[in-house]
Amino acid sequence: MRDRRIFVTHGEICDGKILFSEANSHYLKRVLHVRSGDSVIALDGTRLYDVVLGIDCRNALIGNIRSSTQDAFAFPVKVDLAFGCIRPGPTEEIIRHCTELGVDSFFPLLFERSNRRPDSARTRWLKIASSACAQSGRPTMPALNEPMDLEQFLGGVSKDSCLVYFALDREIPPLGTVLDSRNPKRATFVIGPEGGLTHQEESRLTTAGFVATSLGPTTLRTETAAIVAVGITMGWRLAHIQDSV
């Protein structure tokens, strides 16, 4: 059986024990189906904790830490993912699946054709990301930024990154070709909203150093494009690492 894992906050760790929050206790009991005496792996964003579960005097679930390690795990490529603001459900799909795949930072963008401006939902997004970390065994949380406009985003883009935006055009190279030519260790992706990017937005991205690339001949939903782009990139990098061994 694979290790059962749970993501905890620093505040839940105290004097060699983990005092699980009400939400985490519910997850352990109702989702992971653990009992007193079972072992789990707890992650707090910096370390892994080997924990034996117990019950305290108030009949609450606690974890007794047997050992902890600084996890050296790292994804093969650092990916910053910017995507057009869309409905809550698809946005949560992007955060959940791309956290598992290894995205380092999420940037919801307010494009001209964005069909909604989400309220601040970072509490919900953080819960989804922490659950995805626990499920996948990822030891660190991604950065989840508040929605911003394109100019705000471009002002903080790393110039050391492979800058890519996605378009539906048979004349532009596929993502794999761009990755082969750049061989990046960091990539920044921009994916438009439903309805796509305007010509002015594409021009602004090009001026900022982004290159247009394709994910294939069909029109993908924003959430599908995000998952495919990150999956291709992680798989591409792993293949290159294996080839070099």
C-alpha positions in Angstrom: 0.0 0.0 0.0 1.3 3.4 -0.9 2.1 5.8 1.9 -0.9 7.8 3.2 0.0 11.5 3.2 -1.5 14.7 4.5 -0.5 18.3 4.2 -0.3 20.2 7.5 0.5 23.8 8.5 3.5 24.8 10.6 1.0 25.8 13.4 -0.1 22.2 13.7 3.4 21.0 14.6 4.3 21.4 18.3 6.9 19.7 20.6 7.3 16.5 18.6 3.7 16.1 17.8 1.2 17.1 15.1 -2.1 18.5 16.5 -4.3 18.0 13.5 -6.8 20.7 12.6 -10.5 19.7 12.5 -10.4 19.6 8.7 -7.2 17.4 8.6 -8.7 15.1 11.3 -11.8 14.7 9.2 -9.7 14.0 6.1 -7.6 11.3 8.0 -10.7 9.6 9.4 -13.2 9.9 6.6 -11.0 9.9 3.5 -7.8 8.0 4.4 -9.7 5.7 6.9 -6.8 5.7 9.4 -7.0 4.6 13.0 -4.9 5.1 16.2 -1.6 3.3 15.7 -1.5 3.7 11.9 1.4 5.5 10.2 1.1 8.5 7.8 3.4 10.9 6.1 2.8 14.6 7.0 4.2 17.4 4.8 4.4 21.0 5.7 6.0 22.6 2.6 9.6 22.1 3.8 9.9 18.7 5.5 8.5 15.2 5.5 7.4 13.8 8.9 7.0 10.1 9.6 4.0 10.1 12.0 2.2 7.5 14.2 -1.4 8.4 15.0 -2.8 8.5 18.4 -5.7 9.9 20.5 -5.2 12.6 23.1 -7.1 13.1 26.3 -9.9 15.0 24.5 -10.4 12.1 22.1 -8.9 14.2 19.3 -6.5 12.7 16.7 -2.8 13.6 17.1 0.4 12.5 15.4 3.6 11.5 17.2 6.6 12.3 15.0 9.0 9.5 14.8 11.4 11.2 12.4 11.6 14.1 9.9 13.7 14.7 6.7 14.4 17.6 4.5 13.0 16.4 1.2 15.4 16.9 -1.8 12.6 16.2 -4.3 12.4 18.7 -7.2 10.5 18.8 -10.4 12.6 18.7 -13.6 11.4 22.1 -14.9 10.2 25.1 -13.0 6.9 26.2 -14.6 5.0 29.4 -14.0 1.5 29.1 -15.4 -0.6 32.1 -16.3 -4.2 31.5 -17.6 -7.2 33.5 -18.5 -9.8 33.8 -15.7 -12.6 31.3 -16.3 -15.4 29.6 -14.4 -14.6 28.4 -10.8 -14.9 24.7 -11.7 -12.3 24.7 -14.6 -10.1 27.0 -12.5 -10.0 24.5 -9.7 -9.2 21.7 -12.3 -6.2 23.7 -13.4 -5.0 24.2 -9.8 -5.6 20.6 -8.8 -4.0 18.8 -11.8 -1.2 21.3 -12.4 -0.2 21.2 -8.8 0.2 17.4 -9.1 2.2 17.9 -12.3 4.6 20.4 -10.7 3.6 24.0 -11.5 5.6 26.4 -9.3 3.3 29.5 -9.5 -0.2 30.2 -10.8 -1.3 33.5 -12.2 -5.0 34.0 -13.1 -5.1 36.8 -15.7 -7.8 39.3 -16.6 -7.8 39.4 -20.4 -10.1 41.4 -22.6 -12.2 38.3 -23.3 -12.1 36.9 -19.8 -15.8 36.1 -19.1 -15.6 36.7 -15.3 -13.5 38.3 -12.7 -13.3 35.8 -9.8 -13.7 37.0 -6.2 -10.7 36.4 -4.0 -10.8 32.6 -3.7 -7.3 31.9 -2.4 -8.7 30.0 0.7 -10.5 27.6 -1.6 -7.5 27.4 -4.0 -5.1 26.7 -1.1 -7.2 23.9 0.1 -7.3 22.3 -3.4 -3.6 22.7 -3.8 -2.7 21.3 -0.4 -5.0 18.3 -1.1 -3.2 17.8 -4.5 0.2 18.0 -2.8 -0.9 15.3 -0.2 -2.3 13.1 -2.9 0.7 13.3 -5.2 3.4 13.3 -2.6 4.6 16.8 -3.6 6.4 18.3 -0.5 6.0 22.0 -1.4 3.0 24.2 -2.1 2.8 26.2 -5.3 2.4 30.0 -5.2 -1.2 31.1 -5.8 -1.6 34.7 -6.9 -4.6 36.8 -6.9 -6.2 37.7 -10.4 -4.2 40.4 -12.1 -4.1 42.1 -15.5 -1.6 41.4 -18.2 0.6 44.4 -17.5 1.0 43.5 -13.9 2.0 39.9 -14.8 4.5 41.0 -17.4 6.1 43.3 -14.9 7.3 40.4 -12.8 8.2 37.8 -15.5 11.7 36.3 -15.2 13.9 37.0 -18.2 15.7 33.7 -17.6 12.5 31.8 -18.4 11.4 30.2 -21.7 8.5 32.5 -22.5 5.6 30.9 -24.4 2.0 31.7 -25.2 -0.3 29.3 -27.0 -2.2 30.0 -30.2 -4.1 28.0 -32.8 -2.1 28.5 -35.9 -0.8 25.8 -38.3 2.3 28.0 -39.1 3.7 28.1 -35.6 5.9 25.4 -34.1 4.6 22.9 -31.6 5.6 23.1 -28.0 8.0 20.2 -28.2 10.0 22.0 -31.0 10.3 25.1 -28.8 11.5 23.1 -25.8 14.1 21.3 -27.9 15.4 24.6 -29.3 15.5 26.4 -25.9 16.3 23.4 -23.5 14.9 25.4 -20.6 15.1 24.7 -16.9 12.3 27.3 -16.3 9.3 28.0 -18.5 6.5 30.6 -18.3 3.3 29.7 -20.1 0.4 32.0 -21.0 -2.9 30.4 -21.9 -5.8 32.6 -23.0 -9.4 32.6 -21.8 -12.4 31.2 -23.6 -12.5 33.1 -26.8 -8.7 33.4 -27.0 -6.3 36.3 -26.9 -6.9 39.5 -28.8 -4.4 40.6 -31.5 -3.4 43.4 -29.2 -2.7 41.0 -26.3 -0.7 38.7 -28.6 1.3 41.7 -29.8 2.0 42.8 -26.2 3.2 39.3 -25.3 5.5 39.2 -28.4 7.0 42.6 -27.4 7.7 41.2 -23.9 9.7 38.3 -25.4 7.0 35.6 -25.6 6.9 33.2 -28.6 3.8 31.6 -30.0 3.5 27.9 -30.0 0.9 25.2 -30.6 -0.6 22.3 -28.7 -2.1 20.7 -31.8 -4.7 21.3 -34.5 -7.7 21.3 -32.3 -9.1 24.1 -30.1 -8.6 23.1 -26.4 -10.4 24.5 -23.4 -8.3 26.7 -21.1 -8.1 24.0 -18.5 -7.2 21.3 -21.0 -4.5 23.4 -22.6 -3.0 24.1 -19.2 -2.8 20.4 -18.2 -1.5 19.3 -21.6 1.2 22.0 -21.7 2.6 21.2 -18.3 2.4 17.5 -18.8 4.3 17.7 -22.1 7.0 19.9 -20.5 7.6 17.7 -17.5 7.7 14.6 -19.7 10.0 16.3 -22.2 12.5 17.2 -19.5 12.4 13.8 -17.9 13.2 12.2 -21.3 16.1 14.5 -21.7 17.5 13.6 -18.3 17.2 9.9 -18.9 18.9 10.3 -22.3 21.9 12.0 -20.7 22.4 9.3 -18.1 
